[in-house]
Amino acid sequence: MKALRWLLNAGTFILISVMPLVAWTGFYDSVEEPKMAVALWSSVLVICAWLVGCLAGKLHFWPQSSLTKAGTLFYVLMAASGIWAGLGLHLLEYTIFYATNALLLMAWDSIFHSPLMSNLFSKEANKVGQTTETNASPTSEEEAIAKENASENYIWYLLGCLSVTCLLACAYAYLQKITPLDITIFGLPIGDPMNWDNPHLSQERTISTFSNPNYSGVWIASVLPLALSWIYTRTSHKWSRCLAFVGWLLCALAMIFTQTRAAWLGLACGLTVWFATMLFCSTEKRSIIKTGITLLVGLALLTGAYVFCGERNLQQVNHQQLTISERLKSFKDLSDPSLQARLWFWKSALKTALAFPWTGVGPYGQV
C-alpha cells in the first residue's frame, strides 16, 4: 500500500510540478532529451502504480467516466493515426506521446473512481475506519463520503502543487527580464535557457522555462483560474490569503509580459467563467465581488505602471520593439498577419478533416 501510494504521488508530482519547470510543451530546442526523459519517466511511475493496483485487484482497468472513455479513444486514435497514414517510424515520438497520454488518462480515472482512493489519500477516512472497527463496519454511505472527500483532497493537493509551480516559473520570468544575456551558468545564459541569444524572446517578452513565449503565456493563463480556486478555498487566514493574492497578481503580470494575445483572451474568458460560477454557486457573493474588483484593479495598475514607465525606457534602447500597448491596439486590426495566419490554419484544418475523415494525416499533420 505504501509503495503504491509513493509511486502515484511521485509520478503525479513530477508531472504536475516538475514538468512545467523543464518545459512540457515545445520539444524543439536545445534541451529536448532531458524534457522527454522527465516526461516519460514520471508517466512510467504513475502507469506502473496503476497496473500494479489493477493486478492486485485494487484499481479498475477500464475508465469509469464517459468523458474519460472519450478522451482515451481520442488519444488512441491520434497515436495510431501516423501508422494509418503511412508515415513510418519517424513519428514514433508522437505516437509514444499520445499513447502515454491515453494510459495516464485511464490511470487517473481509475485512481479517482476506485475504493482504494479513501485508503490512499484520506487521513480522515482512515480515522473513520479505525473508529468503526471496534463498533461496527462502516456503511456504504460512509464509504462513499470518505471516497468523495479523499478525491476532493487529492485534487486540491494537485492544484496546490500546480499553483506553486506556476509561481516558480513566473519568478524565473522576472529573473529573465532583469538578467543580462552574458551571465551564464554551466555555459547557458540565465535569461535565455534555450540558448537562442534572442533578447526579444527572453527579455522584451518572457519565455520563462518554456521554449516559446506563446507556450509560456497560455500555460500561465490556464493555471491562474485554477490557482484562484485553490487560494479562495484552501486559505482561511487573512494575511495568508492576501499574500497568495499578491503572488497571483505577479503571475498574471508575468503572463502579460509574454505578449501572447491568445493568453490574454484565454485568461479573460477563464476569469469570466470562474466569477460567474462562484457568484452562482457561492453564498459569499459580496466577498467574491470584492476579490474580483481588487484583483482586476491591482492588475490594471501594475500593467499601467509598466506600460507608462518600463516600456518607455526600453523603447529608448530599441525603437522597433513590440510593446504591450501596441499588442493591445492590434486587436482592432483584422488584417494583422498573425490573425490571418491563424485563420488560415483553422480553415486548412477543416479542409484536412474533410479530406481524411477516418485516418487523418498523422500527429502534428506531418504528411
Order of alpha helices (4+ residues) and beta strands (2+ residues): alpha-alpha-alpha-alpha-alpha-alpha-alpha-beta-beta-alpha-alpha-alpha-alpha-alpha-alpha-alpha
